[in-house]
Every structure is written in structure tokens, then in C-alpha cells.
Amino acid sequence: MIRKLDLYLTKSFFLSLLVVTAAIGLTIIVINIVEELRDFIDHQVPLANIIEYYFYWGGWVIKSFLPMFVLIAVLFSVSILARRQEILAMKACGLSLYRISLPYIVIALLLSGGHFYYNEFIFPPANKRRLEIKEYTIEKRSRTSHARVSNIYRQIHPGYFFTIGKFNAERREGMDFKMYLTEKHSLKKVVTAKSIAYQDNQWVALNGSVRFFSDSTGEEFRKFEKLPLPDIKEKPEDFAKRIGKPEDMGLVELENYINVMKRTGGPYIRESVDLGIKYAFPLTTFIVVLISIPFASNPRRGGIAVSISVGALISLTYFVLFRVLQSAGYNEKIPKEVAVWGINVLFFIVGVIAMLKARK
């Protein structure tokens, strides 16, 4: 009987989740289609490309709104059970609200894990394809425009850095190269070259000069036609790679970006906060279930309209507080841990208290 009950509750939840995801997700997509319709017509975008674009855009909807879909689905399915007196019947058979909630909690944990995996390993390449369709097919931008980059700055390690005035990723060569090495706030070496090229899996400076500075010997100068640069580890595509939004990057890509910023001396506070959020946000799916079950299990609070209203209110409250803490973390007004986990801890405490105080 217990197994049949779990299957029954699971089926009820997933049916509600399917309906909620389809209804709200399609509404979001239709609204975006209306907003983008003029661009589609002006640029004569083929229907096949529009369908492909919104197939990938639907993945963004799932990534961004799955916790809200789960919240409304739990409210909807549990409130229907309560209105039909099925929750009361289960309690009359000796099942507590905790036992009735078990299938929902297990499913929420599994969905949280799946949401994390999807966000970090499936969504990023699919979203990259969506952005390519938008940029090159819908907006008709040139693909070669991103192959040329100006004013590149990289730090090999503190006190050791280089600049490239202009770089062509397709040709794997750059112009106006300069490299500086300092020790104890004193300049020790300067390399200047007309060009730099990637040859035989390494960088070489071409047609330039090297200056050495020493307190004992003064300045030394020599010219060169070709000088290997083994300390530069970047590949040509790394210089032309556009930096996407942290929320669009995968976990590994964002970690690599933060490491580059640490090595080059660039800012990375915002990205560090976003990295923590990548772990915290999927857990929202589990936390909202703790809040929604005690509320929906009361038959006097049930109903479709009430479920949707409560779900929208909880979602709005969560996302507003989430963005407030995130912004405060960006500006270093609060510790990074509070910015990342603060809202989840708050809602988790509220959910636990609600479960403890609910009618068993």
C-alpha cells in the first residue's frame, strides 16, 4: 500500500509539474516571440532557425524557472489532494504529514541534483548555440568581426605581464607586442616587437629588441629577429574568446575565468559570487517544497487560484531577496557566503518551522 501511495503521489506531482511547466513556459516563450517578431521579419529569418532558436531558449526557461515550476506544482498537487480529503484519509490510516511529504522531498532532492548538472554541463553549450543563432542569423552580424581584438593585456604572474596592440585570431598573429618584467618595484626587462605569432605550438616575438636593467651593469640592449616566448601559456583562441555572462558559463568555464583574473590581476569578486550561486540556486527546488507542503496540505487553503497566487508570491519574494543579496555581494557590502547562501538559509529555516508547526 505504501508503494502504491508513493507512486500515486509521484504521478500526481509530475502531472502537475508537466502542466505548470508547459503553461508558464509557453507563455514566457510566446511573450518573447512577440517582442522579437519585428527582428525576425526585418531580417527575413527562416522559420527553421526560429524554431531552433526557441528550442534552445526553452532550455534557458527551464534553467531559470524550474524552482518556481516545482513550487507551483507542489502547491497545486497537494492542495488538490487536500480539497478531496485524500490527505485526511492518509492521516486516518496512520500516516503523518512527514511520511506523506517524503516522496515530494526525495523528488525535490533529485530534481535539485539534476538541475545542477543541467545548468553546468548541458545548458552552456546549448545556450552558446542559441546566442550564435541570435547574433549571426537573426541580427546578421559578421563572424569575422570577433576574430580581431585590440588592446590585449595579460599578466603571467605578479610583476610579469605583456600587451598586444592588435591581434588576429584567424591568422594567429598580433602587432605591437610589449612584455615587462619587474622585481621589487624595479623594471628588470622589457621586450618590444613589431609582431607576435603562434608557431609550432608556441609564441614567438618577431623583429624586436630586449632591454635588461641592472643596478650593477646598468642597461643592456640587443635586437632579435625571432624570440621564443615559452612563458605565455594562452592559445590564440583565448585572446579572441568573448567573455559571456557568468550565469551562461558552465562551472568549469567560470572557474577557469576566475583563475585567469587572479593570475592577471583583474577583478573577479562578482564572478566569485556567481560561482557560489551556481551551487546554491539548484537547492531552491528542495527548499520551496518544505515551504509549500504545509501550506497546501490544509484543505481550507487549497484551490488552483490560491496555489498559483501563493506560488507567485513566494517566488517573487525569493527572487527579490536573492537579487538584493547578490547585488550586495557584488559591491562587497556583505560577506560572499551571506550573498550566496543567505536567502537559502532563511527560506530553509522558514520551511522547517512550517513543517514542524503544520497539522500532522
C-alpha positions as CSV (number, residue, x, y, z in Angstrom):
1,M,0.0,0.0,0.0
2,I,2.8,2.4,0.9
3,R,4.5,1.8,-2.5
4,K,1.2,2.4,-4.3
5,L,0.7,5.6,-2.3
6,D,4.2,6.9,-3.2
7,L,3.6,6.1,-6.8
8,Y,0.3,7.9,-6.7
9,L,1.8,11.0,-5.1
10,T,4.7,10.9,-7.5
11,K,2.4,10.6,-10.5
12,S,0.2,13.5,-9.2
13,F,3.2,15.7,-8.8
14,F,4.8,15.1,-12.2
15,L,1.5,15.6,-13.9
16,S,1.1,18.9,-12.2
17,L,4.8,19.8,-13.0
18,L,4.2,19.0,-16.6
19,V,1.1,21.2,-16.8
20,V,2.7,24.1,-15.0
21,T,5.9,23.9,-17.0
22,A,4.1,23.8,-20.3
23,A,1.6,26.5,-19.4
24,I,4.0,29.0,-17.9
25,G,7.0,28.1,-20.1
26,L,5.0,28.5,-23.3
27,T,3.6,31.8,-22.0
28,I,7.1,33.1,-21.5
29,I,8.2,31.9,-24.9
30,V,5.2,33.5,-26.7
31,I,5.8,36.8,-25.0
32,N,9.4,36.7,-26.2
33,I,8.3,35.8,-29.7
34,V,6.0,38.9,-29.8
35,E,8.9,41.0,-28.7
36,E,11.3,39.6,-31.3
37,L,8.8,39.3,-34.2
38,R,9.9,42.6,-35.8
39,D,13.5,41.5,-36.0
40,F,12.5,38.1,-37.5
41,I,10.6,39.9,-40.2
42,D,13.1,42.6,-40.9
43,H,16.0,40.2,-41.2
44,Q,13.9,37.5,-43.0
45,V,14.9,34.8,-40.6
46,P,13.9,31.3,-41.8
47,L,11.3,29.5,-39.8
48,A,13.6,26.6,-39.2
49,N,16.1,28.9,-37.5
50,I,13.4,30.5,-35.4
51,I,12.2,27.1,-34.2
52,E,15.8,26.0,-33.4
53,Y,16.4,29.3,-31.5
54,Y,13.3,28.8,-29.3
55,F,14.1,25.2,-28.7
56,Y,17.4,26.3,-27.1
57,W,15.6,29.3,-25.5
58,G,13.2,26.9,-23.8
59,G,16.3,25.4,-22.1
60,W,17.0,28.8,-20.6
61,V,13.5,28.9,-19.3
62,I,14.0,25.6,-17.6
63,K,17.3,26.7,-16.1
64,S,15.9,29.9,-14.7
65,F,12.4,29.0,-13.6
66,L,12.5,25.3,-12.6
67,P,12.3,26.1,-8.8
68,M,9.2,28.2,-9.4
69,F,7.6,25.5,-11.6
70,V,8.3,22.9,-8.8
71,L,6.9,25.2,-6.2
72,I,3.6,25.8,-8.0
73,A,3.3,22.1,-9.0
74,V,3.7,21.0,-5.3
75,L,1.2,23.6,-4.2
76,F,-1.2,22.6,-6.9
77,S,-1.0,18.8,-6.5
78,V,-1.0,18.8,-2.7
79,S,-3.9,21.3,-2.4
80,I,-6.0,19.2,-4.8
81,L,-5.4,16.2,-2.5
82,A,-6.3,18.2,0.5
83,R,-9.5,19.5,-1.1
84,R,-10.5,16.0,-2.0
85,Q,-9.9,14.9,1.6
86,E,-7.3,12.5,0.5
87,I,-4.7,14.0,2.9
88,L,-7.2,13.4,5.7
89,A,-7.7,9.8,4.6
90,M,-4.0,9.2,4.6
91,K,-3.7,10.6,8.1
92,A,-6.6,8.4,9.2
93,C,-4.6,5.4,8.0
94,G,-1.8,6.3,10.4
95,L,0.5,8.3,8.0
96,S,1.9,11.5,9.3
97,L,2.4,14.6,7.2
98,Y,6.1,13.9,7.3
99,R,5.6,10.5,5.7
100,I,3.2,11.9,3.1
101,S,5.8,14.6,2.3
102,L,8.6,12.0,1.8
103,P,8.0,11.4,-1.9
104,Y,8.0,15.1,-2.7
105,I,11.2,15.7,-0.7
106,V,13.0,12.8,-2.4
107,I,11.9,14.0,-5.8
108,A,12.9,17.6,-4.9
109,L,16.4,16.4,-3.9
110,L,16.7,14.5,-7.2
111,L,15.5,17.5,-9.2
112,S,18.0,19.7,-7.4
113,G,20.8,17.4,-8.4
114,G,19.6,17.2,-11.9
115,H,19.1,20.9,-12.1
116,F,22.7,21.5,-11.1
117,Y,24.0,19.0,-13.6
118,Y,21.8,20.5,-16.4
119,N,22.8,24.1,-15.6
120,E,26.6,23.4,-15.6
121,F,27.1,20.7,-18.2
122,I,24.2,20.6,-20.6
123,F,22.9,24.2,-20.8
124,P,26.1,26.1,-21.5
125,P,26.9,24.6,-25.0
126,A,23.2,24.7,-25.9
127,N,22.9,28.3,-24.9
128,K,26.1,29.1,-26.8
129,R,24.3,27.8,-29.9
130,R,21.3,30.0,-29.1
131,L,23.5,33.1,-28.9
132,E,25.2,32.2,-32.2
133,I,21.8,31.9,-33.9
134,K,20.7,35.3,-32.5
135,E,23.9,37.1,-33.4
136,Y,24.7,35.6,-36.8
137,T,21.3,34.5,-38.2
138,I,18.8,36.9,-36.6
139,E,20.9,40.0,-36.2
140,K,23.1,39.3,-39.3
141,R,26.4,40.2,-37.7
142,S,29.7,39.1,-39.3
143,R,31.5,36.1,-37.8
144,T,34.9,37.5,-38.7
145,S,34.4,40.7,-36.6
146,H,35.2,38.8,-33.4
147,A,38.5,37.4,-34.8
148,R,40.2,40.8,-34.5
149,V,40.9,42.1,-31.0
150,S,42.6,45.2,-29.8
151,N,44.5,46.2,-26.6
152,I,45.1,42.8,-25.0
153,Y,46.6,42.8,-21.6
154,R,47.7,39.7,-19.7
155,Q,49.7,39.1,-16.5
156,I,51.8,36.0,-16.5
157,H,52.4,36.4,-12.7
158,P,52.6,39.5,-10.5
159,G,55.2,41.8,-11.9
160,Y,55.4,40.0,-15.3
161,F,52.9,41.0,-18.0
162,F,52.5,41.7,-21.7
163,T,50.4,43.7,-24.1
164,I,49.3,43.2,-27.7
165,G,48.1,46.2,-29.7
166,K,46.1,44.3,-32.3
167,F,45.5,40.6,-32.7
168,N,44.0,38.5,-35.5
169,A,42.9,35.1,-34.2
170,E,42.4,33.6,-37.6
171,R,46.0,34.4,-38.7
172,R,47.3,33.7,-35.2
173,E,49.4,36.8,-35.1
174,G,49.4,40.2,-33.4
175,M,51.1,43.6,-33.8
176,D,52.8,46.0,-31.3
177,F,53.9,43.5,-28.7
178,K,55.4,44.6,-25.4
179,M,56.5,42.5,-22.4
180,Y,57.6,43.8,-19.0
181,L,59.3,42.1,-16.0
182,T,59.6,43.9,-12.7
183,E,61.1,42.8,-9.4
184,K,60.7,44.7,-6.1
185,H,59.1,47.6,-7.9
186,S,62.0,47.9,-10.3
187,L,62.0,47.3,-14.1
188,K,64.2,44.4,-15.0
189,K,63.4,43.5,-18.6
190,V,61.4,45.0,-21.5
191,V,60.7,43.1,-24.7
192,T,59.3,45.0,-27.7
193,A,58.5,43.6,-31.1
194,K,56.7,44.6,-34.2
195,S,54.7,41.4,-34.2
196,I,54.0,38.2,-32.4
197,A,52.9,34.8,-33.9
198,Y,51.9,31.4,-32.8
199,Q,54.2,28.9,-34.5
200,D,54.7,25.2,-33.7
201,N,52.5,25.3,-30.6
202,Q,54.4,28.2,-29.0
203,W,54.5,32.0,-29.2
204,V,57.4,33.8,-30.8
205,A,58.2,37.6,-31.0
206,L,59.4,38.8,-34.4
207,N,61.7,41.7,-35.3
208,G,62.2,43.4,-31.9
209,S,64.6,44.2,-29.1
210,V,65.2,43.2,-25.5
211,R,66.4,45.6,-22.8
212,F,67.8,44.4,-19.5
213,F,68.1,46.7,-16.5
214,S,70.5,46.0,-13.5
215,D,71.8,48.1,-10.7
216,S,75.3,46.8,-11.2
217,T,75.7,46.7,-15.0
218,G,73.2,49.4,-16.0
219,E,71.2,48.8,-19.2
220,E,71.9,46.1,-21.8
221,F,70.3,46.1,-25.3
222,R,70.1,43.6,-28.1
223,K,68.0,43.1,-31.2
224,F,66.4,39.9,-32.4
225,E,64.6,38.5,-35.5
226,K,62.8,35.7,-33.6
227,L,62.5,35.2,-29.9
228,P,60.6,32.3,-28.3
229,L,58.1,33.2,-25.5
230,P,57.6,30.0,-23.5
231,D,56.1,31.8,-20.5
232,I,52.9,32.8,-22.5
233,K,50.6,29.8,-22.0
234,E,47.4,31.2,-23.7
235,K,46.3,29.9,-27.1
236,P,45.3,32.2,-30.0
237,E,41.7,31.4,-29.4
238,D,42.0,32.5,-25.8
239,F,42.7,36.1,-26.9
240,A,39.7,36.2,-29.2
241,K,37.3,34.4,-26.8
242,R,34.5,36.6,-25.8
243,I,33.6,36.7,-22.1
244,G,30.0,35.7,-21.6
245,K,27.8,36.3,-18.6
246,P,28.7,34.2,-15.6
247,E,25.2,32.7,-15.5
248,D,25.7,31.5,-19.0
249,M,29.0,29.9,-18.3
250,G,29.5,26.3,-17.1
251,L,31.1,25.6,-13.7
252,V,34.5,24.7,-15.2
253,E,34.5,27.7,-17.6
254,L,33.7,30.2,-14.8
255,E,36.3,28.7,-12.5
256,N,38.9,29.0,-15.3
257,Y,37.9,32.6,-15.9
258,I,38.3,33.4,-12.2
259,N,41.7,31.8,-12.2
260,V,42.8,33.9,-15.2
261,M,41.6,37.0,-13.4
262,K,43.5,36.1,-10.3
263,R,46.6,35.5,-12.4
264,T,46.3,38.7,-14.5
265,G,45.3,40.9,-11.6
266,G,41.8,41.5,-13.0
267,P,38.6,41.9,-10.9
268,Y,36.7,38.7,-10.0
269,I,34.5,39.5,-7.0
270,R,31.3,39.4,-9.0
271,E,32.3,36.1,-10.7
272,S,33.2,34.6,-7.3
273,V,29.7,35.4,-6.0
274,D,28.2,33.9,-9.2
275,L,30.3,30.8,-8.8
276,G,28.8,30.2,-5.3
277,I,25.3,30.8,-6.6
278,K,25.8,28.0,-9.1
279,Y,25.8,25.6,-6.1
280,A,23.2,27.4,-4.1
281,F,20.5,28.1,-6.7
282,P,19.6,24.5,-7.6
283,L,18.9,23.8,-3.9
284,T,16.0,26.2,-4.1
285,T,13.9,23.4,-5.7
286,F,14.3,21.4,-2.5
287,I,13.7,24.4,-0.1
288,V,10.5,25.6,-1.7
289,V,9.0,22.1,-1.3
290,L,9.4,22.4,2.5
291,I,7.5,25.7,2.4
292,S,4.7,24.7,0.1
293,I,3.7,21.3,1.6
294,P,2.5,22.6,5.0
295,F,0.6,25.4,3.4
296,A,-1.1,23.3,0.6
297,S,-2.0,20.4,2.9
298,N,-4.6,22.5,4.8
299,P,-7.9,22.0,2.9
300,R,-9.1,25.4,3.8
301,R,-6.2,27.0,1.9
302,G,-6.4,24.8,-1.2
303,G,-7.5,25.6,-4.7
304,I,-5.9,26.3,-8.0
305,A,-6.1,30.1,-7.8
306,V,-4.8,30.1,-4.3
307,S,-1.9,27.8,-5.2
308,I,-0.9,30.0,-8.2
309,S,-1.1,33.2,-6.1
310,V,0.9,31.8,-3.2
311,G,3.5,30.3,-5.5
312,A,3.9,33.6,-7.4
313,L,4.2,35.5,-4.0
314,I,6.8,33.1,-2.6
315,S,8.7,33.2,-5.9
316,L,8.7,36.9,-6.1
317,T,9.8,37.3,-2.5
318,Y,12.6,34.8,-3.0
319,F,14.0,36.3,-6.3
320,V,13.8,39.9,-5.0
321,L,15.7,39.0,-1.8
322,F,18.1,36.8,-3.9
323,R,18.9,39.8,-6.2
324,V,19.3,42.2,-3.3
325,L,21.9,39.9,-1.5
326,Q,23.6,39.2,-4.8
327,S,24.0,42.9,-5.6
328,A,25.3,43.5,-2.0
329,G,27.8,40.7,-2.5
330,Y,28.9,42.3,-5.8
331,N,29.6,45.5,-4.0
332,E,31.3,43.8,-1.1
333,K,28.7,45.2,1.3
334,I,28.2,41.8,2.9
335,P,30.4,38.6,3.0
336,K,30.3,36.4,-0.1
337,E,28.9,33.5,1.9
338,V,26.0,35.6,3.0
339,A,25.3,36.8,-0.5
340,V,25.4,33.2,-1.8
341,W,23.7,31.2,0.9
342,G,21.8,33.8,2.9
343,I,18.4,33.6,1.2
344,N,18.5,29.8,1.1
345,V,19.3,29.5,4.8
346,L,16.4,31.9,5.5
347,F,13.9,30.0,3.4
348,F,15.1,26.7,4.7
349,I,14.5,27.8,8.3
350,V,11.1,29.1,7.3
351,G,10.3,25.8,5.7
352,V,11.5,23.7,8.7
353,I,9.4,25.8,11.0
354,A,6.4,25.5,8.8
355,M,6.7,21.7,8.7
356,L,7.1,21.5,12.5
357,K,4.0,23.7,13.1
358,A,1.8,22.0,10.4
359,R,-1.0,19.8,11.5
360,K,0.4,16.2,11.5
